[in-house]
Amino acid sequence: MKGLVTKSTGSWYEVLADDGNSYKSRIKGKFRTKDIKTTNPIAVGDWVDIILETEAAGNTAIIVHLHERKNYIIRKSVNLSKQAQIIAANLDQAFLVVTLASPFTSLGFIDRFLVTAEAYDIPAGLIFNKLDLFSEEGLAILRDYEAIYKAIGYPCHEVSALQGTNIEVFKDLLRDRTTLISGHSGVGKSTLINAIHPRADLRTAAVSEWSDKGKHTTTFAEMIMLPFGGKLIDTPGIRELGIIDIEQQELSHFFPEMRVLMNDCRFNNCRHINEPGCAVLNALYEGQIAPSRYESYLSIYHGNDTRM
């Protein structure tokens, strides 16, 4: 029987099967993704085949087959440099919830999220939350952030989950789509989801005054069925986003502003670092590429991980 993975809690998965029932399921055998060793071979959003266990075992099943994925989004596992964690699979789009204070989301973190989405062919955008907390100075910084990403084609939206600002606009973005929502702990993902779908009733927690970092209120990935149509995948807050499975020579393909210039470089194997006749460097010097984006490119190229 075929089913959709709607929750991952470690070694067990919730699978919504074709018969309309949800089964607590476990894996039989090994699953691999492009020969990458993953800490979670099955992810929320995966389509799988299950075999029901005996009635004595309760409402449980065994996952026996993983269907081919349309796409997935992945990150390097914390403290396990050779392993990866699949965040979610079979997505129509992904949004990163960004806050500029309490907690601060760095440009480097944003860029890593967008690069990962580009690499796995997932349309992505940015949701700037906590609009109600912005001072005039903060709003000016927000406009600078938005200018960087709107210029290269990434949609940016401003919301206040707490006050309900622009929530209806965000709901329209989610309608009839499978969407990943991600971000640091404390950016207000759970509050935002509760504003979109009050019956979801997700736990929320205040940001730590001592560290200015959020507390983890979502402890596992879960798919939420939206009453107005669509599926929303909520994930635990992430403090770092390590890039994996992207080769140095292909990295510039995942920066849209670099991708459109690559054919104009003098050398076909240009690294866009110090080569003569590099169209990317020329665009950088002429102000056509944001310095922060280029700094992110160099950081990822040289294998530096970005933390919160």
PyMOL commands that set and color helices and strands:
alter all, ss='L'
color gray80, all
select helices_A, chain A and resi 55-57+107-119+131-133+136-150+167-174+189-196+198-200+248-254+256-259+262-264+279-285+291-301
alter helices_A, ss='H'
color red, helices_A
select strands_A, chain A and resi 2-8+13-17+22-27+47-52+60-66+72-77+80-89+93-98+124-128+156-158+178-182+221-225+231-234
alter strands_A, ss='S'
color yellow, strands_A
deselect
rebuild
show_as cartoon
